[in-house]
Amino acid sequence: MSSPRVVIYLLRRDLRLADNPIFNEVSKTFQQSQHYYTHFLPVYVFAAQQIEVSGFLSSDTERSPFPEARSNAGGFWRCGHHRAKFLAESVWNLKKSLGGVGSGLEIRVGMAGQVIKEILDTFMKESTEVVGVWMTDEEGVEEKREERDVRNTAEGAGTEFKLWTDEKYYIDDRDIPFKAPRDLPDVFTTYRKQVEPLREAPRRVLPSPSKLPPLPHSIPPQSAPFTIPATLENVITNLHKPLDPRLGLASPPKWPSKATSAHPFHGGETTGQDRIRHLITSGSMTTYKDTRNGMLGLDFSTKLSAWLALGCITARQVHEYLLNFEDGKTELGKGVHGYGKGENKGTAAVRFELLWRDYFRLTTRKFGPRLFRISGFKDDTSTSWKYPQKDKETRQKVTRFLQGTTGNGFIDASMRELFLTGYTSNRLRQNVASFLAKHLGIDWRIGAEWYESLLCDYDLSSNWGNWQYNAGVGNDPREARVFNPVKQGYDYDPQGEYVKNWVEELRPLDDPQIIFQPWKMLEEKKRELGLAGSEWVEHPLKRIEFHVGRNVGRGGGKSGPKGGRAIGSRGGGGGGGFNGRGRGDKSRGQMRKGRMDRVDGGTNGQVV
């Protein structure tokens, strides 16, 4: 009997069975009479540099060989509770789906190159031949380092290494109109015009495999000192174990009575597909352009960004659903406004936002580690940023910003919602980023890292690209833009309902001017509400003037009498602190839901 021949597939952010080029290829080739492998081993690694893995230690007496997975500027856990749960659910859903087609998924913790080396070494001792190690190409400094480590490990063992094109985006890399990353236009609109018409741009989706090769009979176990649990619940428990629920905050937000999350979703390909179908049948795709700046409820935006970020679904799958609805090709959505009537402004706007995700990824490819530098893509050194590591006053301001006690109702509601739910809308992400960077002048990377830790839909390129954009150091021809969060509150939350949903102390108020600017409250009212002497009411971090009837218009407003105009709607734990370990500017490498998070995600752009 001949020895087993194995292909290893190392998964990262491609956590789906359908429209997956590797699963599709393996399924097709294994059905042929001649194939050069007998077994197939999908592996997912919780990467120790990005996710804290000490909760997987076999016992409390063991010590992790890896540094804590904390951010560089703020010292936050890089993957907080909300995203850890959504990620674990996504991994487990794929594991279950693979089991249904004759395969499975091995879960590991550690560094990708080291994990692959341990598997190869053990297989070699057992006379099991590994004929290929495959993984999907991704952007980012850390991601490229992973690919290099895995390639060196595989080729050093005499095994073929293959890096596949990442096909979760809207336009395939092989179809973009330039080859060199440097040729990407620095303005989104220029790029968009190069690839239009968007309705004709994506490739067709790939089918879901009905059967895959079996797992090897003997699979190397997780190496010490870690142990992989046998249930999803225990995986989530282990991911959460090292994380202080307060994430280092002295006074973290508390859940307001009767408040509900706008993002109560679970991770995984199954729930992602369900969400797309719901958006079609509810009419939310058709109304998207009119509702995308909402803040309360489930369907004002698609909220597909968390699934898109992990590759549970692909942008071209979303596009195919839209095509079928627009052309009336399937029964899904029949009877809904717009069915069978071609592209409408809502479906066109969804495509537009999906392209923003593509664009931010391509900017990461072009600029590399500059994505994480304070000077941004522009190498702009003109701003005198304030750093929490350098003075106590800035440190205190950052703490209040993170806790949602800045004294600005719009900003505080968003920061509390983010902490409690792992989500906040695109419109609010733009305002939050502008507030920290432009109104307070504080190192914008603090905000980008906090979003990385907390957002369920964190996407590296969309998040960091959007924070740069709103800090004025990224790809934005209008770098003087400043959002006035009071004006924005009047425009998008005119009765203050969103603010009162998350800032419970302000619920008895009716006047939006006071809801958005609590420092204007009369002393008698402060005493009545028990807010007299409250620091966030008495001493807001920034008093931003705005009066109804002045400078009215969508989108912007002035930041005080001399402020720049705000433009439309472009779209840890255990100690916390602001001196975390981890990566310097060169050691790491976010969506606008449009610009910032329009499709729903990172600071923006992550969202859709």
N, C-alpha and C positions, 0 to 999 in steps of 0.2 A: 504493500500500500504506500503511495507517495505521500510525502510530508505535506502538511497544510501550507497554503500560500495565502497570505493575508494582505488586504489593503486597509490601511488606517485612514479614517477621515476625522480630522481634528476640527470640531465646530467651534465657532465663536458667536458672531452675530448673524447667524444664518439658520435660526432655530425653527425650521419648517420642513415639511415633507414635500408639499406641492411647490411647483415653480422653483425647484432647487436643482441646478444643473448637475451637481455631483450625484445626488440620489437618482436623477433621471438617467445619467450615463451608466451608473452601476446597474440599474435595473435592466436597461437595454442590452448591455454587453453580457450580463450574466445569463440572459435567456438564449444567447447564441450557443451553438454547439461547441465552439472553441473559445475559451476564456482563460486568461493567464493567472487567475486567482480562484481560490476555493472558498474563502471566507472574507467577511467584511466587518470591520470594527469601528463604528462611530464612537468618538470620545469627546466629552465636553469637560473643560477644565475651568473651575472657578479660579481665576488668575489672581495670585497672591499680591501682585503689585497694585491691583485695582479694587479688590474686594477683601475685606478682612476675613481671614480663614482660621484664626485661632480657636473659633468655636468648634472646629472639627477635630481638635486634639483628642486623643484617645482617653486621656485622664487629666484631671486638674493639676497633676504633678508634672506633666509634660510642658515643654516650652516650644513655641513656634520658631522655626529656623529663619523666618522671614520678618523683615521690618513691618511695623504697623502700616496698614494701607491708608495713610493720611495725605491730605493735600499739602501743597507746598506753602502757599501764601497764608492760609487760614488755619491749617492743622486740623481740618475736618475729616471725619471718616469719608472716604471717597465714595462709598456705596452705603447709603443709609437704609433705614427700615423699609420704606415704601418700595424703593427700587429693588432691594434684595428679595423681597417677597414676590414682586412681579417677575423678576428674573427666574427665581426658583420655580415658579409655576410654569413659566415658559419652557424651561429645560425639562421639567417632569412631563409636561404635555407631549413634547417631542418623544421622550422616552416611551410613553404609552403608545403613541402613534407608530413608532418603529416596531414595537412589539407586535402590533397588529398586522405587519407585513413581513413577519418572519425574521426580524432583526432585533435590535435593542440599542441601548445607549449606556456606555460606561461613563460614570461621573468621577472626576478626580479634583483634587485641590493642589495648588502649587504653581510652579512656573512651567509654561507650555513646553519649552525645550527640554527641561529636566524630566517632565512626565513622559514625553515621547522616548527619551533615552532609556528610562527605566523599563518601559514596555518593550523596546527593541532588545535590550540586554537580556531580559527574561525570556523572550521568545527565542533568541539565539541559543540560550542554554537548553531550551526544550526542543531544539531542531525544528522550530516553526519559522518558515521563511516569510519575511515581510517584503512584499514586492513593490509597495508604494506607500508613501505618506502624502496625503492630499489635504489642502486647506484652502479657504477662500481669502483672496486679497482684501485688505482693509487699509484705510488711511489713518495716519497718526504715528507719532514717533515711537510710542510703546508698541503699537501694533506692528510696525515695520521691524522693530527689534525682535518681537516674537517670531515673525516669519523668518528672519535671519537665523535665529537660534534653532528653530525646528529644521530649516533647510540644512544647516551645518551638521546637526545631529543625524539626520537621515542620510545625507550623502557621506558622512564620516563612517556610517555603518554599511555603506555600499548599497543603500536603498534609494530608489527613485523618489524625488520630491517634486510635487506638482502644485503650483499656485494657480487657482482658478479665478476667473473674473467674478467680481461681486455683482450679482444680477438682481439685487433687491431695489435698485433705483429706477427712476422713470425712463431715462434714456440710457441705453447700453453704452458702456465705454467704447465699444467698437464702432459706435455710430456718431460720436461727437465729432464736430468738424475740425478738429486739430489733434495733433499727436503729442506735442511737447506741453507739459504743464504750464510753462511760462507764457504760452499763447492764450491762456484763459483770460478773457477781458476782465478788467477790474471793476466793471460796472455790470450789474445783473441784467439790466435791460438790453445791453449789447449782446450778451450771451443768449438771452431769450430769443432775440430776433434771428440769431444764427441757427436756431434749432426749430423754429416754428415752421409749419403749424403743429401745435402740441398734440392735437387729436390724432395725428398720423405718426408721431415720433416713436412710441415704444414698440419693442418686439413682442411677439406673441408669448403668452405664458406657457410654461412646460407642464405636462400632466403630472399628477401624483402617482408614484409607483404603486403597483398592486402587490409586488413581491420583491424582496431584496435577499441577497445571499445570507446564509446563517452567520451568527457570531462564531468565533473560534471556540473549540471545545474547552480549552483552558485559557483563561484570561488573567494576566498578571494583576494582582490586587493593588489597592492604594498603598503607597509606601508609608512607613512609620515617620513621624508620630501621629499621623492622622487616620481617621476612620470615616467611611462614607455611610451615612444612615440608609436604611431600607425604605423609608417613607418620605413623602413630600413634607409632611408636617415636621418631621425631625430635621430635614434639611433646612427649612425656614428657621426653626428653633436655633440651629447651629450658626446660621448666618446672623441672627439677631443677638446671640448670646454675648458677644464682646461689646455691643453697642449700647451705651447709656441712653435710655429713652429720652433723656433731657438734652442729649447731644451737646453737653457741656454748658448749657444755658442755665443761669441761676433762676430765672423766672420764665420758663418756656410757656408758650400759649396753651390754654386749656380749651377743651372742646365746648363750644357754646351750646346752650340748650336748643334743641330742635334744629340745629344746623345740619345740613346734609351735604355730602361730598358730590362734586361734579365729576368725579372720576372714581367710581366704585368698582372698577373693572378688575378682572383677573387675567393673568398672563397666559400666553399660549396661542398656537396657531388656530385651535378650535374656536376660542373666544374671539380672536381677531377676525376670522371669517364670519362669525355670527354678527359681529359689530358692523361689518361692511354691508351685509344683507339687511340689517336693521335700518341703516342709513338710507338705503334704497327704498325700502318699503314704507318708511315713515315720512318720506318726502324731504328728509334733511339734506340730501345732496342737492336737490333742486333749489332749496331756500338758503343754501350755505352762504352765498355772498351777502345776503341781507342779514344774517344772524351771527356771522363769525365773530363779531366783537362783543357778543354776550358774555355774561359772567356767572349766571346762575342757571342750573339745570344741566341735563345730560346731552342735549342734542343741538346746542347753539353752534358747536363746531364738531368736526368729525371725531376728534379725540383718537385718531388712529396712530398718532405718533409713537406711543409706547410700543406698539406691535411692530411698526415700521423700523424703529431704532434697533430692535433685537432680531430683525429679519424673520419674525413670525409670519408676516405677510410681506408682499412686495408692492411697490408703487405700480408696477404694470398689472398686477392683479386688480388693484383698485380701478385702474384705467379700463380693464376688460369689463368689470361690472358696470362701469359708467357707459361704455359702448353698447353693451347689451340692453341697458335700460333706454338709452337714447334712441337706439335703432329698433326697439321692441322685439329683440331676438329671443328672449326667454319670457316666462310668465312672471319672473320676479319684478315686482313694482308695477304690475299691470293695474291700471286704475288710478295710479298716483299721477299728480300733475306733472306733465313733461314726458310721460312715458311715450316712446315711439316718435317723438317730435324733434329728434336731433339734439345737438349740444345746446344747453341753455346757460344763462349767466352763472348759475350755481355750480354746475358740473365743470364749466370752464375755469371757474375760480379755484376749484379743488385741484385741477391739473396745474394751474399756475403755482399753487403752493407746493405741490409735489416737486415741481422743477426747482423751487428754492432749495429744497433739501439736496437735490443733485448739485446745485451751484455751490453751496457751502462745503460739501464734500470735496469738490474740485479745488476750492480755495485752500483747503487743508493740503491737498496734494501739491499745490503750487508753492505755498509758503512754509510748509513743514513746521518746525519748532517755533516760528514766529507767531503761531496761533496762541501760544501761552505766554508771550512776552508782554510786559506792560506797555511797550511802545507799539505793539500790534503789527499788522501787516505793513503799515505805513512807516515803521521805524520812527514814529513821532515822539520826540523827546522834549517837546515844548511845554508839556503840562507838568506842573509841580504837584504830583500826587501825594496824598497823605497816607501814611502806612500805620496800621495798628501796632506793629511791632516797635515803632519808634517813639510813640508818645501816648500817654494815658488818656488824654481827651479823645483822640481818634479811636482808641480801643473801646472806650465807653460808648462812643457813637455807633461803632460796629455792633456792639452787644445789643443796643436798643434797636438797631436796624434788624438784626436777626430775630429778636424777640417780638417784633411787631409793635414797638412802643415809640415810634419816631414822633408821634404827634400829628401825623398826616393820616386822615382816615382811610384814604384810598390805598396808600402804601401799606399801612398796618394791617388792613384786612387781607391783602394779598399775601403778606409774609406769614400771617397766622394760618391762612388757608394752606399755603405751601407746607408749613411745618406739620400740620395735622393730617393732610390728605395726600401729599406728594404731587399736588397739581395746583396750578393757577393759570388763568387764561393768557392768551397771547397779548391782548391789550394791556393787561396788568404787568406782564413780564417786561414790556417795553418801558412802562412807567417806572417800575422798580429799578431797572438798569440805569435809566436816565437820572433817577433820584440819587442813587449812590454815586455815580460817576460825575454827573454834571452839577447837581445841586450841592452835594457834600464834598465832591472832589477827592473821594477815597478810592484807593486802588481797586479798580473794577474787577480784578481777578478774585477778590474776596467773594463778590456776588456770584461770579461764574462757578467757583468751587462749591459754594453753598447750594446752588442749583444742581450741580453735579451730584452732590450727596443726596439731595431730597427728591428730585424729580423722578417720577416713575418713567417718564418718557425721555430721560436724558440721552442726548445724542451728541457725541464729541464735537463734530464739525458745526452742527446747528447751534449748540449752546455757546461755544466759545466764539464762533463767528458772529453771532448776534450780540453777545456782550461787547465785543470789539466795535461792532457797528454802532451801538448805542452809546459807547464811550467816546466815539469820534476818532478811533485809531484803526478802524477796519475799512471794509469796502463800502464807502458811503460818500458820494460826491457832495452831500450836504452835511458836512461834519459839524456845523454849528447848531444842529437840531437840539432842542431841549424841550422835553415834555413838561408841561405844567400839570401836575397831578390833581390840582383843584379843578382846573378847567376840564380836564379829562373826566373827572368824576361827574361834573355837570353834564357832559356830553354823553357818557355811556352808563351812568348810574344816577339818573336825574333825581330820583327820590331817595337815594342813599340806601336802597334795599340790600345791595350786595355788601356794602360796608357794615350795615347793622347785622347782617347774617353772621359775620365773623368777629366783629368788635361789639360784643354783647353789651358793654358798658354804655354804648351810644344808642341803644334801641329805643329808649323813651323819647328821643329827639325827633322832631319833624322837619326842622329847617336844614336843608342840604348844606347851606353855608357853614353851619356849626358842625354837621356830621363830617364834612371834609376838612374843616379847620377847627377842631375842638378847642383850641386856645382862645377862640373868640367867644366862648361861652361866658355868660354873665356869672358873677360870683355866686349869686343866689342859686342859680341852676347847678353850678358845680357842687355846692353844699347839698342840694336836694338829691343829687345822684351819687353822692359820696365820692366825688372826684376832686374836691378841693385839696390842694397840696400834691396831687398826682403829678409826678415829674413829666410824664408824656403829654399831659394836658397843659400844665403851667409853662413848661419849657420845651417846646417842640424843637427838633433838631434844625429845622429850617422853617421860618415863617414865609410862606409863599402866598403873596397877595393875588386875589382874583375876585372880581365883583360881577354878578350877573348883569348882562346887558352891555358889557364891554368886551370887545374882541371876540364876539361870538362867531363860531364857525367850526366846522368839523375838524377834528384832528389836533389842533395845536393849542394856541393860546400863548401868552407871554409869561416868562418867568420873571415876575416883577416888572417894573416899568422898562427895564433895559434887557430883559431876557431874550434869548433866541427863540425863534418860533418852533413849536413842536409840530412835527409833520405827521399827519394821518395815522394809519394803522399798518405800518409795515410789519408788512408782514414778512458731627460726630460725637461721638460718644465719649466714653471714658475720660475726659478731661477737656476736650475741646481746645480752647485757647487759640492763639494766633501765632504759634511758633511751631507748627507741625513739622513732622519729618516726611520724607518722601521724595518728591521730585523738585529739582530746580528747573529753571526755564528750559534746559536742554534735556531733561529726563523724561518728558512726556511727548511724546511725539516727535453744535450744538449745533434750529430749523426755524426757521422762522416759520412761524406758522405762516409763513410768508416771510416776513422779514424777521420777526423776532420769534414768533412761535405760531404763526398763523396756521400751520397745519396741525399744530398743537404740540409743541415739544420744547426743547431746550430753551434758552432764553429766547430761543425764538427761532422758530422755525421748527422746533421740534413738534410743534403742535398740530398742525393741519386742521 
